Amino acid sequence: MSKEWPLWEVFIRGQHGLNHRHVGSLHAPDAEMAIMNARDVYTRRNEGVSIWVVPSAQITASSPSDKGPLFEPSNAKVYRHPTFFDIPEEVGHM
Amino acid sequence: MYAQLVKSEGTKAREEMTPEEIAFQERIDRGEKIEPKEWMPEGYRKTLVRQIGQHAHSEIVGQLPEGNWITRAPTLERKAILLAKVQDEAGHGLYLYSAAETLGVSRDELMKLLHAGKMKYSSIFNYPTLTWADMGAVGWLVDGAAIMNQVPLQRTSYGPYSRAMIRICKEESFHQRQGYAVMMKLAQGTPAQKRMAQDALNRFWYPSLMMFGPSDKDSVHSAQSMAWKIKINTNDELRQKFVDQTVPQAEYLGLTVPDPDLKWNEEKGGYDFSEPDWSEFFDVIAGNGPCNKDRLGARVKAWEDGAWFRDGLMAHAEKAAARRAQAAE
């Protein structure tokens, strides 16, 4: 029985100076082929200047049910945003 | 459309829903996207696998009618354009398979179901492409109809499907325009070339209308899919939009839409037109279209002939990994 090619997650840097961004996934036998396939599947129209591929099995993701405990605490910390502080207009731009 | 007659799990009235299902529906109603690992009703997952899988299969099988003309394109430029277009279709199939895979089904499993005749692809690809003008008609009409369906699907509730549609829609406009450019060239050519263009329109008009699926009154699976925002518009709405958009384009070409009853209806602000022959549609879907056996046969052959190659690359990858592990010891 044939073995299915493993799945890879593909990240592309769109332009110099930007972060790599997740664009999708694909199957490939190894990392070198994953890069070549990613070139053909995800950058046919100059979408990128650099490609990362990562075996999907190597990604650890937070669980949707942890959304509350993970992210809610920061909701309460409104003072982390500059707009929390009123600066008198006379002070000028700050 | 590319996903015609997708069987959806039955619609549930709100009082029959579990609290989880109600919360899920409310998220969709608020316009939130559903992401892979989040809780979803089993029916939502199953319907999506069917629809995205069918959509992916259509992109892949859809390469065959056009692939037929790559070696016979009239100029090198047309050949390069057609190659790029067919390569895009392969890409679209791959985006969609990977969206389906986030729902816990593998690409190879979906392929197996297609090859066993247990999953469908769009009826349109079971028609032959007999002349070069068919490359024009397919791009103009078939990709035109696909765009009509795919643009609203960019807003679909399932995140990975929506993102695949956004990527596809960006590329699809090239497909339609290159098709229309082929038609323009022929329509402005010799009388024989113009006849060829007319003949292609005659053969592809009704099969293109069928792409949107049966009339709303006969479309049993729409309600639940629309509630889940897996489907955004009804079949008839999209078909009407397609006719309204396409008729003026045919007029510009100086070609005649093969429907004697086609008439502008001022009151509804759209055209009245003849329905396609639905018995033909169901026949093609059931496997009895002019090219069903060829199309599926070509896919199965490609899969089987490619097995040694897929296995060879896998074996090479495993060997290389073992060598690297040994060197590291």
Interface residues (C-beta under 8 A of the other chain):
Chain A: S2 K3 E4 W5 L7 V23 G24 S25 L26 H27 P29 D30 M33 D40 V41 R44 R45 A61 S63 P64
Chain B: E35 K37 E38 W39 A84 Q87 D88 G91 L94 Y95 S98 E101 S106 R107 D108 R163 A164 R167 E171 A307 R310 D311 L313 M314 H316 A317 A320 A321
